[in-house]
Amino acid sequence: MEKKIITTGNAPAPIGPYNQAVLAGDTLYISGQVCIDPQTGNLNNKSLEEETHQCMRNLDAILKEAGLNFSNVVKSTIFITDMHRFAEINNVYGQYFTTDFPARETVQVAALPKFVNVEISMIAVR
């Protein structure tokens, strides 16, 4: 099976020993994205809604680099620090899909990189 590293300047550079995404065969595995603005390198975290939008924009940029879009997503994982705020995240997340939502789990965690409130990873298939 061929493995191809997917990288774009339209999403934040990795902050550790990992890649933005790996395409293995027809399956794209996207690393968790937080609210880092790829243009400035700063956190875009004025509100939880804006954090979530930035995560989704970063994921979109990686999908596009691989020639895919949100309709190709089959699985996503959302990590949040406060399950009481799930509805705010879910409202934004849902705006990026039109039909055939992917499978998903949402997990509350004690902390996330850079102490953000949300991180989202995805798996997409051509």
Order of alpha helices (4+ residues) and beta strands (2+ residues): beta-beta-beta-alpha-beta-alpha-beta-beta
